[in-house]
Amino acid sequence: MSKLLLSLETSSPICAVALHHLADGRLLGQAELRLEKSHSTHLTVLIEQLVANTGHTLADLAAVALSDGPGSYTGLRIGAAAAKGLCFALDVPLLAVGTLPALAHQVAARTPHASRWLYCPMLDARRQEVYTALYQADGAEVLAPNNLVLDADALPQQLAEQLACYSLLCFGSGAAKLQALLPDNPQLDFLANVQPSAVSIGELALAAYHRQQFQDVAYYEPFYLKEVYTTTPKSANS
């Protein structure tokens, strides 16, 4: 029986899945939809189609990985529900990969002279906030994931301290906010159109699988980073 790793990315408007072979890390296939609010109706279909199109069945899965967050609250919940359901049904382990380190890995793996940079993934967190972190090319964490409020008058201290020693490569859905505030800083460079990828989730999950860094399927919750605020609709009679 084949030993396959299924990876899910639902932390952003992109709904994506990827399939890797655990033995050699080979990518067997990937599929994604770039449609707003497509996760709840299309994620299961994408999974079934990808597995079938690569000549396999769900019984061939040895593990399921998912994007752990931060990101869209609803998207992360849908991804977690799908991943946990598959793990329960197939009796396979669950792996969680941070969205920010996966983005950094995606860019660093394709950057010439990668060690010259610090990698600064930024995800839009609404208003002037971003979810961000800093990583070296080898994935070592320099600044832990946090939510930053970007200020037009000053670079956030957490980033300014690192610019004394490194140039920063910024990317992701929130990077444009920083670029608009600091368009001419010679130590900041920006990449456009870098989106979360199920392939990158799978690449990091492969190493986690061999280290047996599994999640407790029953109690796993995504890494939201900040509290989710909800409002109660007013009644028609109020």
Secondary structure by P-SEA (a helix, b strand, c coil): cbbbbbbbbccccccbbbbbccccccccbbbbbcccccccccaaaaaaaaaaaaccccccccccccccccccaaaaaaaaaaaaaaaaaabbbbbbbbaaaaaaaaaaaaccccccbbbbbbccccccccccccccccccccccbbbbbcccccccaaaaaaaacbbbbbbccaaaaaaaaccccccbbbbccccccaaaaaaaaaaaaaaccccccccccccccbbbbbbbcccccc
